[in-house]
């Protein structure tokens, strides 16, 4: 970006994109929303969307997957990263479901659309 004014705007946009949901309210922003809720609503959607891997349910295997992801400025779930996984089959099931996520209402901070990163643990248990 050649124009100094545009450089300043681009730098401000980048710094705002690092905002976390808890800090958005303090900065005059709104956290992203998923179907009228936040991360808790999204977690419920993921749990309902994940198919328990057949081989794992047959042997009674339980586990946990923790992923991080970004809700980008368009409301899409992007930049999926596995932080912890007890088994590859559980990891694949969670990532597959999250890739099918409907769009969120993106976060804003001081009138700007911003990206927000989340961390989400998903537990696999047969004792529902």
Protein Blocks (a to p, Z undefined) as FASTA:
>chain_A
ZZlklmmmmmmmmmmmmpcfklmmmnopacddeehiafklmmmmmmmmpccdfklmmnop
acdddddddddfkopaehiacfbdfbfklmmmmmmmmmmpccdddddeehiacddddddd
ddddfkZZ
